[in-house]
């Protein structure tokens, strides 16, 4: 049996959704990415070293500034 048009549209939208990149990272994911503890990430957010937003009780680290920080660090380590 052929899939309905509705199921094809739903599958295509799901595929598009998964292709979109997240704009934020959980504290746990950010910690793993930069190789530090969760407590260190929370401290870095508190001290303004990492930009983050609060959604309810969750703290989400902004991905773009984190990646820019890592790239800048990588550039200075090459010198």
Long-range contacts (C-beta under 8 A, 24 or more apart in sequence): 21-63, 22-63, 23-62, 23-63, 23-64, 24-52, 24-53, 24-60, 24-61, 24-62, 24-63, 25-60, 25-61, 25-63, 25-66, 26-58, 26-60, 26-61, 27-59, 27-60, 27-61, 29-61, 30-61, 30-66, 33-66, 33-70, 34-66, 34-70
